[in-house]
């Protein structure tokens, strides 16, 4: 198939890694995939910008101060207005390239893809990673237009030819919220590349560099967003660092500055290695130095990319028992699940693996087998392609 893949991702990070790895797997399956980055947002002005500097020393330029103050109120109107430009650009691309189908990674308040699909007759498959209502919880730096997110979500989901969602929990939520036909929805958890994330990667050098020795090392790979449960991670550090357990965190952003300050104030800097942000291609090297992959917290709908990468890398995992994790992990077999937000339950799981290397290896081996059986990017791409084929078939039948 010839696939046009549209996304609205700004910058780099986990979402873009998803886009690239799916596309690479689909191409390996023999399909033609062209990625189109649509986001109209511009990066911050560089030091070489021609914008005149504000004359007041120590203060950002007036333009930047006004932008920061007004963006709280104008962000959502801007996103809605941009649909016109997105629809025009996407229509031009679809008319020029004539793909068999368009796959679109959903973006809050954006519905241009269904307008472009209607204008060109190209079937559209929407990839949904989060419900619109979540923006009210996590993006409180903006003033929200009442009902805008849910209404635009309903508009595009009801008009798409097929939907691909990252968990059964998200599917059921969207069906209930918008009255959708569940038969049009494909559940497709995230995946991992078992050639990049593999137990064969040697972590000896990094363990030596950071002075881990023979201590068990618990790893957190993430971006320190509110839903990642940094307070749960801190509780684990407080309880287990005095018992000789080491921790490594890979990632930055969100509350990472506050986390580093907390480490210094509480005297845990020697027990916790804060690596910071690294390119996604470097993540396997750091995971190789871990013994346990930890997901402190999540949400009711999400498919944590790092869970699959931990498991593919041959690391025993400890994750909260939200439904999306339970859809993948069998507790006690290929991972350990704890009651969400229950610190004592999480500590019991972490201790079980930290101080029992044979148990840790059994779970890690079965975890990698789970990935190989159904959660590689090739599996992920196959499920998306099946949804695309169904969308095309429904248009031509």
KARABEL-V733468 format. One record per residue. N is the residue number from 0. RES is the residue in three letters. NEAR is the number of other C-alpha atoms within 8 Angstrom. D_FIRST is the distance of its C-alpha to the first C-alpha in whole Angstrom. Layout:
BEGIN
N;RES;NEAR;D_FIRST / N;RES;NEAR;D_FIRST
END
This chain:
BEGIN
0;UNK;8;0 / 1;UNK;9;4 / 2;UNK;13;6 / 3;UNK;13;10 / 4;UNK;12;12 / 5;UNK;12;16 / 6;UNK;13;19 / 7;UNK;10;22 / 8;UNK;10;24 / 9;UNK;6;27 / 10;UNK;4;28 / 11;UNK;8;27 / 12;UNK;7;27 / 13;UNK;8;26 / 14;UNK;8;23 / 15;UNK;9;22 / 16;UNK;10;22 / 17;UNK;9;20 / 18;UNK;8;17 / 19;UNK;8;17 / 20;UNK;10;17 / 21;UNK;12;14 / 22;UNK;11;12 / 23;UNK;8;14 / 24;UNK;11;13 / 25;UNK;15;10 / 26;UNK;10;10 / 27;UNK;7;12 / 28;UNK;7;10 / 29;UNK;7;8 / 30;UNK;10;5 / 31;UNK;9;6 / 32;UNK;11;8 / 33;UNK;7;11 / 34;UNK;9;14 / 35;UNK;8;17 / 36;UNK;8;20 / 37;UNK;9;22 / 38;UNK;8;25 / 39;UNK;5;28 / 40;UNK;5;31 / 41;UNK;4;33 / 42;UNK;4;34 / 43;UNK;4;38 / 44;UNK;6;40 / 45;UNK;5;41 / 46;UNK;4;44 / 47;UNK;5;44 / 48;UNK;6;43 / 49;UNK;4;45 / 50;UNK;4;46 / 51;UNK;5;50 / 52;UNK;6;51 / 53;UNK;9;53 / 54;UNK;5;57 / 55;UNK;5;57 / 56;UNK;5;57 / 57;UNK;4;55 / 58;UNK;6;53 / 59;UNK;8;50 / 60;UNK;10;49 / 61;UNK;7;50 / 62;UNK;6;47 / 63;UNK;8;45 / 64;UNK;9;48 / 65;UNK;8;47 / 66;UNK;8;43 / 67;UNK;8;44 / 68;UNK;7;46 / 69;UNK;8;44 / 70;UNK;9;41 / 71;UNK;10;42 / 72;UNK;10;42 / 73;UNK;8;40 / 74;UNK;10;37 / 75;UNK;12;35 / 76;UNK;9;36 / 77;UNK;8;34 / 78;UNK;10;31 / 79;UNK;9;31 / 80;UNK;8;32 / 81;UNK;10;29 / 82;UNK;11;27 / 83;UNK;8;28 / 84;UNK;8;27 / 85;UNK;11;24 / 86;UNK;12;23 / 87;UNK;9;24 / 88;UNK;8;22 / 89;UNK;11;19 / 90;UNK;12;19 / 91;UNK;8;20 / 92;UNK;9;16 / 93;UNK;14;14 / 94;UNK;8;16 / 95;UNK;6;16 / 96;UNK;6;13 / 97;UNK;8;11 / 98;UNK;11;8 / 99;UNK;10;6 / 100;UNK;15;8 / 101;UNK;14;11 / 102;UNK;13;12 / 103;UNK;12;15 / 104;UNK;12;18 / 105;UNK;11;21 / 106;UNK;7;24 / 107;UNK;8;28 / 108;UNK;11;29 / 109;UNK;12;25 / 110;UNK;11;24 / 111;UNK;11;23 / 112;UNK;12;19 / 113;UNK;11;20 / 114;UNK;9;22 / 115;UNK;13;19 / 116;UNK;14;17 / 117;UNK;8;20 / 118;UNK;7;21 / 119;UNK;9;17 / 120;UNK;6;16 / 121;UNK;12;13 / 122;UNK;13;12 / 123;UNK;16;13 / 124;UNK;16;13 / 125;UNK;13;17 / 126;UNK;11;17 / 127;UNK;11;21 / 128;UNK;10;23 / 129;UNK;8;27 / 130;UNK;8;28 / 131;UNK;9;30 / 132;UNK;8;33 / 133;UNK;8;33 / 134;UNK;10;34 / 135;UNK;8;37 / 136;UNK;7;38 / 137;UNK;7;37 / 138;UNK;7;37 / 139;UNK;8;40 / 140;UNK;5;41 / 141;UNK;10;40 / 142;UNK;9;41 / 143;UNK;8;39 / 144;UNK;8;39 / 145;UNK;5;40 / 146;UNK;6;37 / 147;UNK;9;34 / 148;UNK;13;32 / 149;UNK;9;32 / 150;UNK;8;32 / 151;UNK;11;29 / 152;UNK;12;27 / 153;UNK;9;28 / 154;UNK;9;27 / 155;UNK;10;23 / 156;UNK;10;23 / 157;UNK;8;24 / 158;UNK;7;22 / 159;UNK;12;18 / 160;UNK;9;16 / 161;UNK;14;16 / 162;UNK;14;18 / 163;UNK;14;17 / 164;UNK;15;21 / 165;UNK;15;22 / 166;UNK;14;25 / 167;UNK;11;27 / 168;UNK;10;29 / 169;UNK;14;27 / 170;UNK;13;26 / 171;UNK;9;29 / 172;UNK;8;30 / 173;UNK;11;28 / 174;UNK;11;28 / 175;UNK;8;32 / 176;UNK;6;32 / 177;UNK;8;30 / 178;UNK;7;30 / 179;UNK;10;26 / 180;UNK;7;25 / 181;UNK;8;25 / 182;UNK;5;22 / 183;UNK;9;20 / 184;UNK;11;20 / 185;UNK;12;18 / 186;UNK;10;21 / 187;UNK;11;19 / 188;UNK;10;22 / 189;UNK;13;22 / 190;UNK;13;21 / 191;UNK;13;23 / 192;UNK;11;22 / 193;UNK;11;25 / 194;UNK;5;25 / 195;UNK;6;26 / 196;UNK;13;28 / 197;UNK;11;30 / 198;UNK;10;34 / 199;UNK;4;35 / 200;UNK;9;35 / 201;UNK;9;38 / 202;UNK;12;40 / 203;UNK;7;43 / 204;UNK;7;44 / 205;UNK;9;43 / 206;UNK;11;45 / 207;UNK;9;48 / 208;UNK;7;47 / 209;UNK;7;47 / 210;UNK;6;50 / 211;UNK;11;49 / 212;UNK;6;51 / 213;UNK;4;50 / 214;UNK;8;50 / 215;UNK;13;47 / 216;UNK;14;44 / 217;UNK;14;43 / 218;UNK;14;40 / 219;UNK;11;38 / 220;UNK;10;35 / 221;UNK;11;34 / 222;UNK;10;35 / 223;UNK;13;38 / 224;UNK;10;37 / 225;UNK;9;39 / 226;UNK;7;37 / 227;UNK;12;37 / 228;UNK;12;41 / 229;UNK;11;42 / 230;UNK;6;46 / 231;UNK;11;45 / 232;UNK;9;44 / 233;UNK;8;47 / 234;UNK;9;49 / 235;UNK;12;48 / 236;UNK;11;49 / 237;UNK;8;52 / 238;UNK;9;53 / 239;UNK;9;51 / 240;UNK;13;52 / 241;UNK;7;56 / 242;UNK;6;55 / 243;UNK;8;54 / 244;UNK;13;50 / 245;UNK;12;48 / 246;UNK;13;45 / 247;UNK;13;42 / 248;UNK;13;40 / 249;UNK;15;37 / 250;UNK;12;36 / 251;UNK;11;38 / 252;UNK;9;38 / 253;UNK;9;39 / 254;UNK;10;42 / 255;UNK;10;42 / 256;UNK;8;45 / 257;UNK;7;47 / 258;UNK;9;46 / 259;UNK;9;48 / 260;UNK;8;51 / 261;UNK;8;51 / 262;UNK;11;51 / 263;UNK;9;54 / 264;UNK;7;56 / 265;UNK;6;56 / 266;UNK;7;56 / 267;UNK;11;53 / 268;UNK;8;52 / 269;UNK;6;53 / 270;UNK;9;51 / 271;UNK;12;48 / 272;UNK;10;46 / 273;UNK;8;44 / 274;UNK;9;41 / 275;UNK;8;39 / 276;UNK;7;36 / 277;UNK;9;34 / 278;UNK;6;31 / 279;UNK;8;28 / 280;UNK;5;28 / 281;UNK;8;32 / 282;UNK;10;32 / 283;UNK;12;31 / 284;UNK;10;35 / 285;UNK;11;36 / 286;UNK;11;35 / 287;UNK;11;37 / 288;UNK;12;40 / 289;UNK;14;40 / 290;UNK;12;41 / 291;UNK;15;40 / 292;UNK;15;37 / 293;UNK;11;38 / 294;UNK;12;36 / 295;UNK;11;40 / 296;UNK;13;38 / 297;UNK;12;35 / 298;UNK;7;34 / 299;UNK;9;34 / 300;UNK;12;30 / 301;UNK;12;28 / 302;UNK;11;26 / 303;UNK;8;28 / 304;UNK;10;26 / 305;UNK;8;29 / 306;UNK;10;30 / 307;UNK;13;27 / 308;UNK;12;28 / 309;UNK;14;32 / 310;UNK;14;31 / 311;UNK;17;29 / 312;UNK;14;31 / 313;UNK;12;34 / 314;UNK;16;36 / 315;UNK;17;38 / 316;UNK;16;37 / 317;UNK;15;39 / 318;UNK;13;37 / 319;UNK;15;38 / 320;UNK;10;38 / 321;UNK;10;35 / 322;UNK;9;33 / 323;UNK;13;30 / 324;UNK;11;32 / 325;UNK;11;33 / 326;UNK;8;30 / 327;UNK;6;29 / 328;UNK;11;33 / 329;UNK;9;35 / 330;UNK;9;39 / 331;UNK;8;41 / 332;UNK;10;38 / 333;UNK;16;35 / 334;UNK;15;37 / 335;UNK;13;39 / 336;UNK;14;39 / 337;UNK;12;42 / 338;UNK;9;43 / 339;UNK;8;41 / 340;UNK;7;44 / 341;UNK;8;47 / 342;UNK;9;48 / 343;UNK;6;50 / 344;UNK;9;47 / 345;UNK;14;45 / 346;UNK;10;48 / 347;UNK;8;49 / 348;UNK;12;45 / 349;UNK;9;45 / 350;UNK;8;49 / 351;UNK;8;48 / 352;UNK;12;45 / 353;UNK;14;47 / 354;UNK;7;50 / 355;UNK;8;49 / 356;UNK;8;47 / 357;UNK;6;46 / 358;UNK;8;45 / 359;UNK;13;42 / 360;UNK;10;41 / 361;UNK;9;40 / 362;UNK;14;38 / 363;UNK;15;36 / 364;UNK;11;36 / 365;UNK;10;34 / 366;UNK;16;32 / 367;UNK;12;30 / 368;UNK;8;30 / 369;UNK;10;29 / 370;UNK;15;26 / 371;UNK;10;25 / 372;UNK;7;25 / 373;UNK;7;22 / 374;UNK;15;22 / 375;UNK;13;20 / 376;UNK;13;17 / 377;UNK;11;15 / 378;UNK;10;17 / 379;UNK;14;16 / 380;UNK;12;12 / 381;UNK;9;12 / 382;UNK;10;14 / 383;UNK;11;12 / 384;UNK;9;8 / 385;UNK;8;11 / 386;UNK;13;12 / 387;UNK;13;9 / 388;UNK;8;8 / 389;UNK;9;12 / 390;UNK;14;12 / 391;UNK;11;10 / 392;UNK;8;12 / 393;UNK;7;15 / 394;UNK;7;15 / 395;UNK;5;15 / 396;UNK;4;17
END
